Amino acid sequence: MLKEIYFAGGCFWGTEHFFSGVEGVVEAVSGYANGHVPAPSYEEVYTDTTGHAETVRIVYDSARVSLRFLTECLLSLIDPLSVNRQGEDVGTRYRTGVYYTDFTDRTVVADVFRAAAGRLGKPLKVELLPLECFYPAEEYHQKYLDKKPDGYCHVSLKAFAYLRLYQDLLHLLEGEDDPVARMAETAALLQERMGFFWTGFYRVRGDVLVLGPFQGPVACLRIPFGKGVCGAAWQRAETLVVPDVEQFPGHIACSSLSRSEIVVPLLRDGAVTAVLDIDSKDLATFDATDAFWLEKVAAIV
């Protein structure tokens, strides 16, 4: 079933480009929404006097991709706590929002918003309103980053790489039920696409984590519950992003070359069964974009 939703995510060039690459999205059109001036030009919207927000109309096949996933992606692309600013773009035309034409969609989006606000500990500054109006932008704005690959984009380039990786992984693991095989394929794909220093899994075995499939140099074979970043992520059952491993209490140095790290727990029925551990030779490599997509990867595995 084809449905539509309207996302305001700052500059529409990057937002349109990202969602055009989501499997199940049939069409993404840049335009102007929820203002009071009929059929405005880009120059008029740019003055911040029309009330319009740069918005992307997304038509999607609900049998292939969910509104929940699309909304989660939107929140991962923006700063949901910022008002009238995304990246280097400032003005009311760059406010963020989700505008719906089907009132039942509001419940789904509101649930995603509540979950995000809970993680952030603050209410989101993202509008959730019915669509009042939408006018497609001028032709030169449509598929702008396809026409000009070096054009400005406020969306993290990592997001595009992770989206492709995530979708490819879904296809690669389809029909495979062996957990070790799934971990091995995932570690290989992450290493191939993202080029991290070390990528691998530790499996829960009793009161220790035991090394599983990995890509990279020789690593620690076993990590006790609550020890190091991996053990702490297991204990807390939450993703840990560590900008400087030397500053993490009780850090276990499997390699002196590792400087920053992210560890994502794999959950089944609320219990941690393994962790995905990724290390970098550089400080502060990982951020919220990595956390969002690696949690999606962990959920597949």
C-alpha positions, -999 to +999 in steps of 0.1 A: +000+000+000+014+034-010+013+060+017+028+095+021+045+115+049+062+149+048+095+154+065+111+188+073+147+181+081+166+213+074+179+218+039+158+196+017+187+186-006+202+162+019+169+150+033+156+142-002+188+125-012+188+102+019+152+091+017+155+085-021+180+057-012+157+039+013+143+007-001+105+010-002+105+047-008+089+052-042+093+090-045+109+118-026+101+154-037+116+186-023+092+214-016+077+239+008+051+231+034+028+246+060+032+283+051+007+309+042+019+320+008+005+299-022+031+284-045+061+303-032+094+306-050+126+296-034+136+332-032+104+340-013+108+311+011+144+322+017+132+355+032+115+336+061+083+356+056+062+329+040+059+305+070+070+276+048+095+250+059+118+232+034+101+198+033+103+165+015+072+146+004+079+109+008+057+083-009+065+048+004+053+013+002+042+004+037+046-033+029+083-027+024+093+000+049+075+012+080+067+048+090+084+040+123+117+033+106+114+063+083+107+086+113+136+071+133+158+078+103+147+114+102+156+120+138+190+104+133+197+129+105+189+161+124+195+177+157+161+172+172+167+197+200+176+226+177+151+253+169+152+268+134+187+256+127+203+225+111+239+224+103+250+258+089+214+267+079+195+291+101+160+304+098+124+293+102+124+277+068+149+252+083+127+242+112+122+205+116+089+186+115+067+157+105+035+166+087+009+139+081-022+135+059-035+104+077-043+111+113-035+074+123+001+082+114+003+107+143+003+079+168+032+061+152+053+093+149+044+105+184+056+071+198+090+075+181+092+111+194+085+099+230+112+072+228+137+097+214+129+123+241+133+097+267+168+088+255+178+125+252+161+134+285+146+165+269+115+172+248+121+173+210+119+206+191+104+189+161+069+198+149+042+171+146+013+186+127-012+178+100-001+189+066-018+222+056-002+226+022+028+215+001+042+230-030+070+212-050+102+232-052+116+243-086+130+216-108+167+225-101+161+216-065+149+181-073+175+154-070+200+182-064+228+161-050+225+137-079+230+166-103+257+181-080+274+154-060+298+180-044+269+202-034+262+213+002+246+187+025+240+190+062+234+153+066+264+133+079+280+114+050+282+084+074+244+082+074+244+074+036+271+047+040+253+031+070+220+031+051+235+012+022+253-012+046+221-018+066+200-026+036+227-048+021+231-067+054+193-074+055+197-092+021+229-110+030+216-125+062+181-133+048+174-170+054+206-177+075+198-188+110+232-197+123+243-169+148+280-174+143+276-171+105+255-140+109+281-124+132+309-133+108+292-118+078+283-087+097+318-081+110+332-086+075+308-062+059+313-035+085+351-038+082+349-037+044+326-007+042+336+014+072+373+005+075+374+004+113+405-007+132+388-036+149+352-050+144+338-080+161+315-097+185+318-111+220+293-137+230+278-141+265+289-174+280+280-176+317+296-148+335+321-138+308+321-125+272+339-149+249+355-137+216+334-144+186+338-136+149+359-105+143+380-086+118+413-070+129+443-078+150+445-104+178+421-095+206+412-104+242+397-139+244+375-133+274+361-102+292+344-105+326+309-091+333+311-054+341+348-050+331+361-027+304+338-011+278+324-044+266+316-057+300+301-024+310+278-023+280+267-059+288+261-049+325+241-018+316+224-033+285+230-001+266+252+013+239+284+029+251+302+055+230+337+062+243+356+091+227+389+083+246+393+047+259+421+058+283+396+079+302+371+050+306+373+036+342+387+000+341+394+000+304+409-032+291+436-026+266+434-054+241+455-032+218+475-001+226+465+013+192+428+015+201+419+051+211+381+053+208+354+027+209+317+019+206+300-012+220+264-022+212+246-050+230+226-076+212+193-082+229+169-111+229+138-109+251+155-081+270+186-101+278+221-094+264+233-123+243+264-107+228+280-073+221+292-057+189+326-040+196+342-016+173+375+002+179+392+031+161+428+043+161+416+079+163+400+098+192+362+106+191+355+086+160+320+075+170+289+096+176+251+094+176+250+084+139+272+054+146+251+045+176+218+047+157+229+025+128+250+000+147+220-006+170+200-013+138+227-037+127+228-054+161+190-059+159+194-077+125+221-100+139 
